[in-house]
Amino acid sequence: MIFLKNIILLLISPGEGWKDIGKYTIPNNLLLGKLFYPSIGILALTSFIPYILGYINLSMQNVIIAAMIDFVKFFISMFAISYFVTGFYSDLFKKKTEINKINNFIVYNLTILVVFNILRILMPGFPFFDIFPLYIIYVVYRGLSYLNIPDARKKGFVSIVSLLLLIVPNGIKLILDLLIPNP
């Protein structure tokens, strides 16, 4: 439940959310298992709701493919973004605790994007949810104190991490859409 509380805090007040998250040292594999993997599983299951309610006119095969793509795009994104961020900022994240912290940072931010995707699926027709992922830039910015990023590197860090969070999942989705045939 603490992880769900943290996501709600990050959505409502990112500064307070990151302060609360900073109070605890949570192993990344625990956060992945208790928060991230279940949330992308819920996203995949949510993909079936418009089909069941008749909002979309797709075959069950296409809905299953869409659900798999939604799951896989975030699953792969976690590892890809972690690889890029720890590579770009290898001087900032050298110790095991620092690497755990940046990976938790990425997991929380990706989980917020997953929540936005779930809301977009559950409430089709609201253009608000199409631009709401840009809120992640503010959440990343407010998380700088959680990561103790030096002042001289804050702008670059926010820019790179925000771009990765917004581009990598969508890029993976695009690639999977091209690779997986839709009948």
PyMOL commands that set and color helices and strands:
alter all, ss='L'
color gray80, all
select helices_A, chain A and resi 2-12+14-22+28-46+49-53+60-88+96-122+128-142+144-147+151-179
alter helices_A, ss='H'
color red, helices_A
deselect
rebuild
show_as cartoon
